[in-house]
Amino acid sequence: MNPSVVAVHQSTQHEFSKTSGERIRLLLGQGVEGDAHCGVTVKHRSRVAVDPTQPNLRQVHLLQAELFDELAARGLMVAPGQMGENITTRRIDLLSLPQGTKLMIGAEAVVELTGLRNPCGQIENFLPGLLAAVLDRGPEGQLIRKAGVMGVVLAGGEVKPRDQIRIELPQGEQRPLERV
């Protein structure tokens, strides 16, 4: 089975969770139309407070549905959209993709991965125990963030559940995703 979109979500408000819908529209260089985080410059409130002119490297948040399966096995019931992602995927290991990977989603949309989502305290306020569950340690003690990836829109278009996702890895040296 090919990688695909499970669900799509947006919110006009700066809330932790987003509302699921039948489709979202990605806007070139901005993000999800109608979403509170849409824009050329950073929209996350903590980052705006530091420097509102920073480029928005977090236009689209993608999260692998397999994480929900893992959380459920630990007794943490979380549904698509509740962790604030715009696009929930399946059959794609988002966390292992290198920086600069392009995801062609559906017929038109293209998202370039910029980095990992860094989970904050809001995640623990949403569901106690969730923060620890989305952070792990690798074999050498390095921190592993499992709360999804962030990207920028290179080509706009409609995205809806069941859309196929095609992956284009960057040319040359491939750098692992870091938090953004």
N, C-alpha and C positions, 0 to 999 in steps of 0.2 A: 504494500500500500504506500502511496505517495504522501509526503507531508501535506497537511491541509489546515484550513482555518476551522476551528470548532465553534467559536462564538466571537462576536464583536461588541464593544462597549464604549460608551462615552458619558461624560457628565459636564454640564455647563458650570458646575460649582467645584470649588476646591474641596472635594470630599475624598475620603479614603477609597470607597468603593465606587464603581461606575455601573450605569444601567445598561443591561444587554438590549440589543436591538436586532433588526433584520439586516441592517447594513450600516456601514459608516463610509464617509468619503474622505480620502486622504488628499490634502492640498499640498502642492509642490512647495517645499522649503518651509512649511508651517506646521503640519501635523494633521490631526483629526478635526475636520470641520465641526464647529460648535462645541468642542471640548475646551475646558478651562485651561489646558496646557498648550493650546494651539497658538503658534506665533513664531516669528523669526528670532526673537530674543527670548531668553529664559523666562519661564512662567511659574516655576516652583517657588513658592513664597520664601523659603529660606535662602534660596539663591538670589532672588530678586533683592532681598534685603542687603546682600553683600555687594552685588553689582548688577543692576537691571539691564545693562547693555551687553551682557554675555550672550554669545550665540546659544540658541536652544538646541542642544545635542540630545534632548530627551523629548522629541516631538511625538514619538510613538513608543508605547510600552508593550512588548510582546512577552507572553508567559506560556510555558509548555504545560499542557493539561496533565502530563505525567506527574507533575508536582502535586496536583490535587489527589492523585492516586496514592502517592507516597505519604502525603499528610493524612489521608483517611486511614491508612494502615497504622498511623500513630494516634488515631482517635481525634484528629483535628479535621472537622468537616468544613471545607471551604469550597464555594462554588465559583465558576467562571465569572469574572468581573469584580468579585469581592476584594481582590487584592489590588484593584486599581488599574489593571491592564486594559489596553485598547483592543488587543487581538490575542485570543487564546488559540494556541496551535496544538497539533498532535503529530507524532512521528517525525519530529525534528529535534535534535539535541541542540537547542539554541545556545546553551552555555558553553559548548565546545567550539562554536564557530569563531573564526578570527575577526578582529576589528576590520571594518571595511567590507565585510560580506554583504552582498546584495541579495535581498529576498524579493523575487518577482511574485506578487500576490494577485491571483485572479487574472483578468485580462489586461490590466493597465498599470496597476500600482507597483512601485519599486521603493523599498525601504533599505537604507544602508545602515548596518549596525555600527553604533558608536561606542557602546560599552554596557556594563552590567548595572542593573538597578541596585542601589545600595539601600537595603531596608532600614527604616528608621523606627523610632519608638511608637509611631502611629500603628504599626503592624501589631505590636504587643497590646495596645489599647483596643484594637479590633477583636483580637482573640488571644487570651493569655496562653503562652507557650509557643505561639506562632513564630516569634522572632528567632528563638533558639532552633526551631525546626527548619527555618530557611537559611540558616547559617551552619556550615559544617567545617571540618578541618581535613585537609589532604594528608597524604602519608608523611609529608615533611612538616606538618603543622601549619601550612598555609591556609588562610581563610578562604572558604568557598562560599560565594553568594549564589543562592538558588532562586532568588525572587524575580527572575526574568532579565530581559535585555532591553536596551533602549536603542532607538534609531531615528534617522532623519528621512524625510520624504524626498526621493530623487525624481519620482514621477507620480503624479496624482492619479486618482481613480477610485472606483467603488470597491469595497471589500465586504464580503458576506460569508456566512458559514458555508462550509463545503468547498470554498475556493481552494484550488490547488496552489501550492507554494513551490517555486523553483529556486534553487540555491546557486549563486555564482560566487565562488571564492575569489578573493583579491589576487592579483598578479604579484609576483615577487615575494619578499619576506612576509610571512604571516605572523602578526602579533596577536597574542591572546587578548581577549576583552578585559578591560579594567573598569573599575567603578567610574560612573560619570554622574 
